[in-house]
């Protein structure tokens, strides 16, 4: 849903908006900035998930600027996230932007169910926009430190974190009904056109724990309570220095709709060419943000590795949106080179079949389902009839 920028700013604390000048540095920040060379940093560690690109400074400024308000521009989730997901070369297609719009929400001015800005100990955190499917959740935040505290770009080896390392300093995301689920979190610092003030924007990316069996989904419509204890700077020695602390609680789980397409794939199989085990699909589904799968494997349980996945999303122009995973030979070579193990030493190739394996692959940019031709599971071609 698109909103006029004036609507988006209805719940924004206008008394804090400054039309000119810089926020003064605290003495400790002056010393810190003097010693640092300005950079930004983004990272991710999950297999199959590539680091998202930084949001362009012009888009960040436009979303909340007085000039954009005067121009009366319209903003949807697609526009607010498109440069964050932008490929290294080129731009997202209109279909990809539309896919984000369909999945996402602009949270400012969205009504009673949208999380309102929270102020604690002089700092304010404002949820701006969000995108979610069953497996992945992106949340864009505006962070305002207390007056007199700047949020500069940090040099290499120093990172902003929404948690510390002492008791009571953990970021948490909980289902309101008490259901426990596993998740990972990455955060990206967005490009900042005014790095000397007390404002900075971030995107938090939550990914469901791989193999999580709780039944919780990011877009199931149930409340998900995000609690942020403040903002810290982590150094290269994993020391944490607080910028500000407080209690910032948001319900970020409401009003998302699924755009996932379940594919007719049950029974499709792939046999690993190196170790000879077979994976047989039980479930395969595709959304603009991820691909979900569940399959039964004949690979016996062992202490070295689980069954591999050979899968690809093929677009109508013939390009592969997700490359095939086929890493068993590399793993066998590693075990042989470093542990002097042959395949027959790794596991008994004739044994009781393993259990169902489930997981997902998160995409590094949104997928326009209308442009998908098929999903390949090994050599099996599974057509995608998405509209």
C-alpha positions in Angstrom: 0.0 0.0 0.0 1.3 3.4 -0.9 1.1 6.4 1.4 1.6 10.1 0.8 4.7 11.2 2.6 2.6 13.6 4.7 0.6 10.6 5.9 3.8 8.8 6.7 5.0 11.6 8.9 1.7 11.9 10.9 3.1 9.9 13.8 6.7 11.2 13.6 7.7 13.5 16.5 7.9 16.8 14.5 9.2 18.8 17.4 12.5 16.9 17.1 13.0 17.7 13.4 15.8 20.1 12.7 15.9 22.0 9.5 19.5 23.0 9.7 22.7 22.8 11.7 24.5 19.8 13.3 23.9 18.0 16.5 26.9 18.7 18.8 29.2 15.9 19.7 29.7 14.7 23.2 33.4 14.8 24.4 33.8 11.0 24.1 32.4 11.1 20.5 34.8 13.9 19.5 37.7 11.7 20.5 36.2 8.6 18.8 35.5 10.4 15.5 39.0 11.9 15.5 40.5 8.5 15.7 38.3 6.9 13.0 38.2 6.9 9.2 34.6 6.9 8.1 33.2 3.7 6.6 30.0 1.7 6.7 29.7 -2.0 7.4 27.3 -4.8 6.5 27.6 -8.5 7.1 25.8 -11.8 6.9 26.8 -15.3 7.8 23.8 -17.5 6.7 24.4 -20.0 3.9 22.6 -18.9 0.8 22.0 -15.4 2.0 24.1 -12.7 0.4 24.8 -9.4 2.0 22.1 -6.9 1.1 23.3 -3.6 -0.6 23.3 -0.4 1.2 20.4 2.0 0.7 21.3 5.0 -1.3 21.7 8.2 0.7 19.3 10.1 -1.6 16.5 7.6 -0.9 17.2 7.7 2.9 17.0 11.5 2.9 14.0 11.7 0.7 11.8 9.4 2.8 11.7 11.8 5.7 12.8 15.1 4.3 11.0 18.4 4.2 11.6 18.7 0.4 9.8 15.3 -0.1 6.9 16.5 2.0 6.6 19.6 -0.1 6.7 17.6 -3.3 3.9 15.3 -2.0 5.6 12.1 -3.1 4.1 8.7 -2.7 6.1 6.0 -0.9 5.4 2.3 -0.7 7.5 -0.5 0.8 8.9 -1.2 -2.6 10.3 2.3 -3.0 11.6 2.3 0.6 13.5 -0.9 0.1 14.4 -1.0 -3.6 17.9 0.5 -3.3 18.6 -1.8 -0.3 18.1 -4.8 -2.5 19.5 -3.2 -5.7 21.9 -5.6 -7.6 25.5 -4.6 -8.0 24.7 -3.6 -11.6 21.4 -2.2 -12.8 18.2 -1.8 -10.7 15.3 -3.8 -9.6 12.6 -4.4 -12.2 9.1 -2.9 -11.6 7.9 -6.4 -11.0 10.4 -6.8 -8.1 9.4 -3.5 -6.6 5.7 -4.5 -6.9 6.5 -7.8 -5.2 8.0 -5.9 -2.2 4.9 -3.7 -2.1 2.7 -6.7 -2.0 4.7 -8.3 0.9 5.6 -5.2 2.8 4.1 -2.5 5.0 4.9 1.2 5.4 4.7 1.4 9.2 4.6 5.1 9.8 1.0 6.4 9.8 -0.3 2.9 9.1 -2.9 3.0 11.8 -3.5 1.5 15.3 -1.8 -1.9 14.4 1.5 -0.3 13.3 4.2 -0.1 15.9 4.6 3.5 17.1 7.9 5.2 17.8 9.3 4.5 21.2 11.3 7.0 23.3 13.4 5.8 26.3 16.1 7.7 28.2 16.0 10.5 25.6 16.5 8.2 22.6 13.9 7.3 20.0 13.6 4.3 17.7 11.0 4.5 14.9 9.9 1.5 12.7 9.6 2.8 9.1 8.8 -0.2 6.9 8.9 -4.0 6.9 8.8 -6.9 4.5 8.1 -10.5 5.6 7.4 -14.0 4.3 7.4 -17.3 6.2 11.2 -17.4 6.6 12.6 -13.9 6.3 11.7 -10.5 7.9 13.3 -7.1 7.0 12.7 -4.2 9.3 13.9 -0.6 8.5 14.4 1.5 11.6 15.2 5.2 12.2 17.4 5.6 15.4 17.8 8.9 17.1 20.3 9.1 19.9 19.7 11.6 22.8 20.5 15.2 22.1 24.2 15.9 22.1 25.2 12.3 21.1 26.2 11.9 17.5 26.0 8.7 15.5 28.9 8.9 13.1 29.9 6.3 10.5 32.4 3.8 12.1 35.7 2.7 10.9 36.6 -0.9 10.0 36.5 -3.2 13.0 33.8 -1.2 14.8 30.1 -2.0 14.4 26.8 -0.7 15.7 24.9 -3.4 17.6 21.4 -3.5 19.1 22.6 -5.5 22.0 25.5 -5.6 24.6 27.3 -8.4 26.2 26.1 -8.1 29.8 23.0 -9.6 31.5 19.8 -7.8 30.4 21.4 -6.4 27.2 20.1 -9.0 24.7 17.9 -8.2 21.8 14.9 -10.5 21.8 12.1 -11.5 19.4 9.3 -13.5 21.0 5.9 -14.7 19.9 3.3 -13.2 22.1 1.5 -16.5 22.7 4.7 -17.9 24.3 5.7 -20.1 21.4 9.5 -20.5 21.2 11.2 -20.3 17.8 14.8 -20.0 16.6 16.0 -17.2 14.5 19.2 -15.4 13.3 19.6 -11.7 13.0 21.8 -9.5 10.8 21.8 -5.7 10.6 22.8 -3.3 7.9 23.8 0.3 8.5 22.2 2.4 5.8 24.2 5.1 4.0 24.0 8.4 5.9 24.0 11.8 4.1 24.4 13.5 7.5 26.8 11.4 9.5 27.5 14.1 12.1 24.0 14.2 13.5 22.2 12.0 16.0 20.2 10.0 13.5 21.0 6.8 11.6 18.9 4.3 9.7 19.3 0.5 9.9 17.7 -2.6 8.3 17.4 -5.6 10.6 17.1 -8.9 8.9 15.6 -11.8 10.8 15.8 -15.3 9.3 14.0 -18.3 10.8 16.3 -20.8 12.5 17.2 -23.5 9.9 15.1 -26.6 10.6 13.0 -24.7 13.2 9.9 -27.0 14.0 7.9 -24.5 16.1 5.4 -23.8 13.4 5.9 -20.0 13.9 6.1 -18.0 10.7 7.1 -14.4 10.4 4.0 -13.6 8.4 1.5 -15.7 10.3 -0.3 -12.6 11.6 0.5 -13.4 15.2 2.2 -10.8 17.4 6.0 -10.8 17.4 7.4 -8.7 20.2 10.8 -7.2 19.4 12.6 -5.8 22.4 15.7 -3.6 21.8 17.8 -2.8 24.9 19.7 0.1 23.3 22.6 0.8 20.9 26.2 -0.3 21.4 29.5 0.0 19.5 31.3 -3.3 19.2 35.1 -3.1 18.7 37.5 -5.6 17.1 38.1 -7.3 20.4 34.3 -7.8 20.9 34.2 -5.1 23.6 30.9 -3.3 23.8 30.5 0.5 24.5 27.0 1.7 25.1 25.8 4.7 23.0 22.4 4.7 24.8 20.3 2.2 26.7 16.6 1.9 27.4 13.6 -0.4 26.6 12.2 -0.2 23.1 9.4 -2.7 22.5 7.5 -3.1 19.3 4.9 -5.6 18.0 6.2 -6.2 14.5 4.2 -9.3 13.5 0.7 -8.0 12.5 -1.1 -7.8 9.2 1.3 -9.6 6.9 -0.1 -11.7 4.1 1.5 -14.7 2.4 2.4 -14.5 -1.3 3.9 -18.0 -1.3 3.1 -20.4 -4.1 3.2 -24.1 -3.3 4.5 -26.2 -6.2 3.4 -29.6 -7.4 6.7 -31.3 -6.6 6.0 -34.2 -4.3 8.0 -37.3 -5.4 10.7 -35.5 -7.4 14.1 -36.9 -6.5 17.8 -36.2 -6.9 20.7 -38.7 -6.3 24.0 -37.3 -5.0 26.6 -38.3 -7.7 29.4 -38.7 -5.2 27.9 -40.7 -2.2 24.9 -42.1 -3.9 22.2 -41.1 -1.5 18.8 -39.9 -2.7 16.6 -36.9 -1.7 12.9 -37.1 -2.5 10.8 -34.0 -2.2 7.8 -33.9 0.1 7.1 -30.1 -0.2 8.4 -27.2 -2.3 7.1 -23.6 -2.1 8.3 -20.3 -3.6 7.8 -16.7 -2.4 9.4 -13.4 -3.5 11.9 -13.6 -0.6 12.7 -17.3 -0.3 12.3 -20.9 -1.4 11.1 -23.5 1.1 11.6 -27.2 0.9 11.1 -30.5 2.7 12.5 -33.8 1.5 13.2 -37.3 2.7 16.8 -38.6 2.3 18.4 -42.0 2.3 21.6 -40.5 3.7 22.1 -42.2 7.1 22.7 -39.9 10.1 26.4 -39.3 10.7 28.6 -36.9 12.5 30.1 -35.2 9.5 27.3 -33.6 7.4 23.7 -33.7 6.3 22.1 -34.2 2.9 23.0 -31.6 0.3 20.5 -29.7 -1.9 20.6 -29.5 -5.7 18.1 -26.8 -6.6 17.8 -23.8 -8.8 15.1 -21.2 -9.7 15.1 -20.6 -13.5 13.6 -17.4 -15.0 11.7 -17.3 -18.3 14.8 -15.7 -19.9 16.8 -18.8 -19.0 18.9 -17.2 -16.2 19.2 -19.0 -12.8 18.0 -16.8 -9.9 19.5 -19.3 -7.4 22.5 -21.4 -8.4 22.5 -25.1 -7.9 24.0 -26.3 -4.6 26.2 -29.3 -5.2 29.1 -29.3 -2.7 29.4 -33.0 -1.7 32.6 -33.5 -3.7 34.2 -30.5 -2.0 33.3 -31.9 1.4 34.7 -35.3 0.5 37.9 -33.8 -0.7 38.2 -31.8 2.5 37.7 -34.8 4.7 40.2 -36.9 2.7 42.8 -34.1 2.7 42.6 -33.1 6.3 41.3 -36.2 8.0 42.5 -39.0 5.7 39.0 -40.3 5.3 37.6 -42.0 2.2 33.9 -41.9 1.5 33.4 -45.4 2.8 35.1 -44.2 6.1 32.6 -41.3 6.4 29.4 -43.3 6.7 27.9 -46.6 5.8 26.3 -46.0 2.4 23.8 -48.8 3.0 21.9 -48.0 6.2 18.5 -46.9 7.6 17.1 -43.9 5.7 17.5 -40.5 7.4 14.6 -38.4 8.6 12.8 -35.6 6.8 14.9 -32.6 6.2 13.4 -29.1 5.9 14.9 -25.7 5.2 14.8 -22.7 2.9 17.0 -20.6 0.7 16.7 -16.8 1.3 17.3 -14.6 -1.8 19.6 -11.7 -1.9 17.0 -9.7 -3.9 13.2 -10.0 -4.3 11.9 -12.4 -6.9 9.2 -11.5 -9.4 7.2 -14.7 -9.4 5.6 -13.8 -12.8 9.0 -14.1 -14.4 9.8 -17.6 -13.0 9.7 -20.5 -15.5 10.5 -23.5 -13.2 12.4 -24.8 -10.3 15.1 -27.5 -10.9 15.5 -30.2 -8.3 18.5 -32.0 -9.7 17.5 -32.7 -13.3 13.7 -32.6 -12.6 12.0 -29.6 -14.0 9.1 -28.4 -11.7 7.0 -25.7 -13.5 5.8 -22.6 -11.7 2.3 -21.4 -12.5 2.5 -18.2 -10.6 0.3 -15.4 -11.9 
